């Protein structure tokens, strides 16, 4: 069980760190997507910080502070649930697979985190 959790947590960390970096760099697809779902550009850095904090928290969980890792996984689940809801409310469904996939990844990481902690 731990190997599955470790692998999934590492994948999640890398993806979240990469997405946060894209947000901080204001890559064009980030700006386009945020505009389509009515998220102001001024929110992009704080949202990127939350993604980066989630990745950092998962890493800290792997490095021996399990409660931080669990809290980070919960935070990412809530963050991406909000992203999915934002896409649905804005009726931007053609690319909902991205936030939905990130949500599923966060949920799976949380489930394995909780399962291996028992």
N, C-alpha and C positions, 0 to 999 in steps of 0.2 A: 504494500500500500504506500509506503514512504517513497519508493522509487517513482510511482505514478505521480504522487503529489510533487515531488522534487522536479520532475520533468515538466509538469504542467505549470508549476510556479515559475520556473525559469523562462518558459515560453511566454507566459503572461508578463513577466517583468520586462523582457526584451521588447515585446509588442507595445506595452504601455509607455516605456521609455522612448521608443521610436515615435509613437504618435505624439507624445508630449514635445519631443524635439521638433517635429513638423509644425506643431502649433506655435511654439516659441519662434520658429523661423518664419512663420506666416507664409507657409507654402501655399501657392494659389488654390489648390483643392480645398484647403482648410478654410480660406476666406470665402470661397464659392459656397461650400456646404453650410457654413455658419449663416451666410446671408440668406440662403434658401430656407433655412428653418427659423429665421428671424432671431438669431442670436447676435447681439451687437458685437462689433469687432473689439470693443473695450473689454468684453468678457473673455476673450480668447486667452490672454495671459493667466488670469486666475484659474480658468478651467484647465489649462495646461499644467499649472502648478498642482492642481488636485490629482491629475493623472500621474505626474512625476512623484508626488507624495505616495500614491498608491503603489507604484513600482518600488520605491524606496522602502516602504513599509513591508511589502512582501519579502524583499531582500533581507531586511532586519529579522523577519520571522525565520527565514532560512538560516540566518547566522546566530540564532540562539535566543531570540526574544519572541517567542511564539504568540503572545497576546497582541503584539504590534502587528504581526503577520495576519492574524485573524481579523483584527480591526481594519487593516488595509483591504483585505478581501471583501469584508462587508461594505466598506466605503466604495470600492469599485463596483460592486453589485448595484448599490444605490445610484451611483453616478451614471452607469450605463442604462439602468432602468429609466432614469430621467432623460437620457439621450433618446431612447426608443420612444418614450412618450412625447418628447419634443418633435420627433420626426412624424409621428402619427398625427399630432395636433396640427402641424403645418402641412399635412398631407403630402409630404415628400417621402414617397414610398419606393421610388426607383432604386434608392441606395440604402434602404433600411437594413439590408443584410450586414452592413458594416457595424452599426451600433448594436444590432441584434447578436451578431457574432461575438463582439467584444463583451456583451452582456453574458452570453452563454459561457464564454471563457472565464469570466469572473465568477459566475455561479459554480462552474466545475471546480475552479481553484478553491473556492470557499468550502464546497462539499468535501473535497479530498482533505483540505486542511482540518476540518472538524472530524472527519473519519479517522485520520491518522493520529489525531491528538488523544483519542480515547485510549 
